[in-house]
Amino acid sequence: MAIKVVSLVSLSSAEAEMLAESILTEIEKSKRLTRVSRHFVYMYDFDFHRQTGLAFLVMELGQQDLHKYLKDRSRLTPDERKHIWRQLVSIALVLHQNQIVIH
């Protein structure tokens, strides 16, 4: 499990409200996407602490960081490339089918 912390302190109340709504929408979309594909990080909940102006997103900890994975290797085998490519295509298709990415 991971917690993402977002500061809303420097934002106007209208900006903070827009950001909070955006986060809630992101959580709803994340929950929908994780029902159709295992390649998305599940977001459990969101809370806002008014005294500190901090928003907290509770989410699944990603299993692997693609950037780190690629950085730690000098070369990828053809099978590794094919596996990564298929995952990326699968993710793009799910995003497109859910009208998150439109061409």
ABEGO torsion letter per residue (X at the ends): XBBBBBBAAABBAAAAAAAAAAAAAAAAAAAAAAAABAABBBBABBBBBAAAGBBBBBBBBBABBAAAAAAABABBBAAAAAAAAAAAAAAAAAAAAAGABBX
